[in-house]
Amino acid sequence: MLLLGPSLSVAAGGQQQATEQGEESVELHVFHFRVSDRAAWDKLTAEYSRLNPNITFNVEIVGGGADWITALKTKFAGGRGPDIFVVDGPTQANLWGEYLTDLSDEPWVDDAIDMAKDPMTMDGKLMGMPFFVSGFGFIYNEDAMNRAGVGSVPSTFSELSTAAARLDDDGTNAFATGFGEWWVAGMQFANAPFAYREDPYGFMQRLADGEVSLADDALFNDWVDLIDLMMEHGESNQLTTDNNVQTSLFTNGDAAIMHQGIWKAPAIEEGLTDTSIGFMPVLLNDDADQMDRLPIGIPFWWIVNAESEHPEEAKEFLSWLVMSDYGRAMFETDFNMVPAYKDIDVSGLGPLAEDMQNYASQNKTVPWVFTSWPDGTYREFFSHVQAYVQGNLSREELLTEMENSYIRLSE
Amino acid sequence: MRDFAKFVAPATIFYVLIMVLPITLGVYYSLTEWNGVDQEARWIGIQNYLRLFATDSQALASFWFTIRFTLSTVVISNTLAFALALALSQPLKFRALFRAVFVLPNVIGGIILGFIWRFIFVRVFPSVGSATGISLFSLNWLGDPFTGYWGSVLVFVWKTTGYLMLVYMAAIVSIDSNLLEAAEIDGARPLQRLFRLIIPLVAPAFTICLFLSLSWSFKIFDVIFALTQGGPFRSTEAFALNIYFEAFSYSNYGMGAAKAVFFLVVVGAITLLQVRLTQRKEVAQ
């Protein structure tokens, strides 16, 4: 799917009232990639303009299959960038370095969960406002597993292999691989062997410095074992299984497990009614304790453009978004996402969100390290994984190629 | 002289704004190291060009793909288009309908077309394959380098043939029918009429169509972007896609610009050469 285009919501009569009150009328230009939140944004900008008649909005959403980072770059290249935009992590924050605004003194800072602040803290200053918590991992169809006689949800790689074999015997593919989708195979799935270890960021630094060999690394070899398992018990034509195909395999009951994220909850609910589903960690090996963690992270942070002509208005609006009762209620009613703030209660977001909150509340998480990889890594990892699945690379070659890419792109 | 300036000025202004200026800027950025966001681009001379030829193996692979792709599509689409034009300039039933149907794919934008064909290859073909047992449909379309290549060629030919057909058709119907009749009366067989008469007389159309299809195929971006994203494992990454990824995914704007300048020179040289060669074959009616 490809969806893009501006969404304009200008409060009726806003301009006129503003001049009557003698306030300067301000249009805030907002850029983000959450295409599914278009209606929510129409609603909340209308409300905010009603409360603050001098503020109007130009909300631009580029996302879905579209490349929002490129679109954002062209906004800046074409003159003034948006007043408020999003970045997805440290690597991008570095790229936008000179456009970031220090938000350390904003009223929401104390409420935000620590995990959401750490990646955006630079030189002790918080440069972005977190919004959602998001998670991915293996989403499983519990009913299909029960039918196949898989007793309990696997918690180790061995149990996952047994379950996959049982599912195969039962006539369903165990996995919908997603090996045809760059952000599944090259980014989120490739997160696991980096993240399920002590000090992943230190490991990445040593990798960039050429001090570790991926071919000799235990977790990376475990990860290739997992790829082998998915190839053996997965759908046919895996290299063309993009995220749409993957989701439809899962919702049609043609596959019982897929590596996907919480954003798929609405699509799954629509296709698989009355089926119980849940999150399972990315089980790389038999160390049940180390594996019992879910990759949970912050999908994006709001940035106030340092070159904006209306930084105060932008900050005020962002604070309202997460501090006002109106904004807070929208996490549950409109965004259907888990907020990155301590004292906002949400419930009824469905089984995936509940599983994710359980893992998060017990601190059983691993980070999303891919947002710290150098630019271009996703494409290269994706290409190498595909070549391995096709049989063009051996296990050693796959890991060596990934290592070479990482070192070269880190230069 | 004043009138000359007045008449030429509007076109010149637009030409400078949308051609000369971007190309100049592109050449400038190709000599810098820039991530596309920073306000300052760092001057590094011709290093990008040196790196392009010395170490960038993917760029060379992409260039080679583009050459192969161009050869296949130019030959297939022009042959098909000319054959269709010949057929549809005969008095056939439903001729207008056929013409419209063949031109239609050209009206659809490349991105949409790529997505539609992706759906057909990935979802429809396997279903047809399992229903009919025809192995052509059960192939792993777009899933390996071979079917990825021919899948891209198929979609591009499907898109461009209709337009080329129109150009050929316009040339064929404008041939003086006296000439054809005279040849027939003189006893020229159909194939002789085709090769000795029709083809030489529509040579200007060949010049145009070869030029168009060459430059379209070389610059192929949208169809492949939507169809395969350059996959599997970058085997269908056309050079224009490689430039795009270099500039935007890898954040090497300078290197991307260097590749684009290199590409401009190559495509320009090849198409100029082609126009020269085919123009020589043109004859007066």
Interface residues (C-beta under 8 A of the other chain):
Chain A: L2 D67 I69 T70 K73 F76 A77 L95 W96 E98 Y99 G180 W182 S236 N237 Q238 L239 T240 D242 V245 D375 G376 Y378 R379 F382 S383 H384 Q386 A387 Q390 N392 L409
Chain B: N35 G36 V37 D38 Q39 I111 F115 F121 V122 R123 P126 N140 W141 L142 G143 D144 A226 Q229 G231 P232 F233 R234 F245 F248 S249 Y250 S251
